[in-house]
Amino acid sequence: MSQENIIRAWKDENFRQQLSERERDLLPEHPAGSIELTDEELGNAAGGLMPPPTRLCSYSSSC
């Protein structure tokens, strides 16, 4: 499989699904790793949460 088709398979799910099972098995792992998170991993992710307000600052006032 060409390098262009490998990259396309990583980026385009429809293209990837059109590949034979053997071709999908031969695809190297995406260099960024898994793009799917389990429910547990998602529950442990806190990057998008805002910290609780303090007595000095709140979400509605500037500090």
C-alpha positions in Angstrom: 0.0 0.0 0.0 1.4 3.4 -0.9 2.2 5.9 1.8 -0.5 8.2 0.5 -3.1 5.5 0.9 -1.9 4.7 4.4 -2.3 8.3 5.4 -5.7 8.5 3.7 -6.8 5.4 5.6 -5.7 7.0 8.9 -7.7 10.2 8.1 -10.7 8.9 6.1 -12.9 6.4 7.9 -15.0 5.7 4.8 -11.9 4.9 2.7 -10.6 2.7 5.6 -13.8 0.8 5.7 -13.6 0.1 1.9 -10.3 -1.7 2.4 -10.3 -5.4 2.6 -9.8 -6.9 6.1 -6.3 -8.0 5.1 -5.4 -4.5 4.0 -6.8 -3.0 7.3 -4.7 -5.6 9.2 -1.6 -4.5 7.3 -2.1 -0.8 8.2 0.6 0.5 10.6 -0.6 2.0 13.8 -1.4 5.7 13.5 1.6 7.7 14.9 -0.6 9.7 17.2 -1.9 6.6 18.8 -5.5 5.7 19.5 -8.1 8.3 18.8 -10.7 6.5 20.8 -11.1 7.0 24.5 -12.8 4.5 26.8 -15.5 5.8 29.1 -13.1 5.5 32.0 -10.4 7.5 30.2 -12.9 10.1 29.2 -14.2 10.3 32.8 -10.6 10.9 34.1 -9.9 13.7 31.6 -10.2 17.0 33.4 -8.6 19.4 30.9 -11.9 21.0 29.9 -13.2 21.5 33.4 -13.1 25.0 35.1 -11.7 25.1 38.6 -14.3 25.9 41.4 -14.6 29.6 42.2 -12.7 31.0 45.2 -13.7 33.6 47.7 -11.5 36.1 45.9 -12.6 35.4 42.3 -15.7 34.1 40.7 -16.6 33.3 37.1 -18.7 36.4 36.8 -16.2 38.9 38.1 -12.7 39.7 37.0 -9.8 39.2 39.4 
